[in-house]
Every structure is written in C-alpha cells, then in structure tokens.
Amino acid sequence: MAYKKIQEMNADVFKALAHPLRIEVIDILQKKELCFSDILQQAGGIKSNLSQHLSILVEKGILKSRKDSRCTYFKLASPKVAKVRLLVNEILTDHITGQNKLLKKVS
C-alpha cells in the first residue's frame, strides 16, 4: 500500500513538471534564487499565470519560497531538480538522435 502512495506522489511531481512554463522556471532558477519579478521578466507572460505555476511547483515540493518586505523569492528545493531536468533533456536528445539515424537509413 505504501508503494502505491509513493507511485502516486511521483506521478504528482511529474504532472507538476508537465508544463513548458514550469520547465522554463526550473531552468531560470538553476543557478540562483530569484524574486518573482525577476522570474516574470525572464519568463515573460502574465503575472497571475506565472503565480499559479509557481504555486504548483511550491506545493509539490519542487520549489521553495520565502518572503521579505518587498518580494517573494523562489529557488529549487533541491539541486536534484536540476539533475532531473538534465536527464530528461538527455533522454530527448537520445530519442531524436535515434529517429534521425532511422530517417537516414530509410532515405
């Protein structure tokens, strides 16, 4: 039963990562903690939309947030989040490389 719960929690994390803007936020925050307005400036888009996405990432434990008198700051909850992002990129690269090799054989 506990194993099923862990699988569900894993799925929730992957669901939280399943949006291009959230992936972009992870990329933006790989190097350092940033204020909401800085993230908004780099990612673009609508303030309320970004706020919703950040809330989801915080809720799922992917980001941490803290407030000071002027701004809410966000950072990756763990450097492992950046590693997951890198691994997914590597998987995609391998997949595309394989498809390209197959296309060359067919053509």
N, C-alpha and C positions, 0 to 999 in steps of 0.2 A: 504493500500500500504506500509506504514512504517513497518507494522508487517511482511510482506513478505521479506522486505530488512533485517530485523533482523534475520529472519529464514535463509536467505542466508549467512549472516555473521556467524551465529552459525555453519552452515554446513562447512564453510571455516575453522573455528577453528578446528572442528573435523577432517577434511581432513588433516590439518597440523599435527595433533596428530597421524594420522593413518600410522605410520611407526615405526618399532621396535627401530631403532637408535634414533629417536626423543624422544621416551618414555624413553630410556636409558639416554639421555641428561637431561631430566627433573628430573629423579632420581638422577643423578650426581649433579645437581645444587640445589637440595632441601635445602641443608644446608648452602651453601655459593656461592658467586660469584667466578668464576674461569677464568683463562686465557685460550685462545684457546688451547695452547699446553698442558695444564693440562687436559682439556677435551679430547683431542686427545689421550693422554696417557692412560686415564682411559677407554675410549670407544673403543680404537683401531681403526683399519680401515685406510682408505685412507684420507689424508689431504683435498683434493679437494671435496671428497664426504661429509665429515663432514661439511666443509664450506658451501656447498649448503644446507644441512639440517638446520644448524644454521641460515642461511639467511631466510629460510622459516619461522622458528619459530619467528624470529625478525619481519619479515614482517607482520605476523598475530597477533602480539602483545602478544605472549606467553613469549618471552624473551626480555630483554633489553640488549643493548651492549654499551660499551664505550671503547675508545682507549686511551692508554697512549703511551709514547715514544717507548715502546718495545712490547706491546701486546694488543690484543683486549680481553676485559673481557666480560663475559656473566653472567647474573643472571635471575632468574624468574621475570617476570614483576609484578607478584603478588603472595602472598602466597596461593591464591585461586587455582592457577595452581596445586600446590602440593595436595590440597584437592580434586580436580577433579581426579587426578591420584589415590589417595587413594580410592575414591568412585568407580572408575572403577574396581579396584582390589577387592573391597568388592562384587561388582556385579558378577564378575567372580567366586569368591570363593563360593558365594551362588549358582550359577548355577552348578558348579562342585559338590558341596555337594548334590544338588538335584538329579543330574544324578547318583551319587554314591548310594544314597538311593533307587532310582528306580532300578538300577542294582542288588542291594541286594535282592529286592523283587522278581525280575524276576529269579534270580539264585537259 
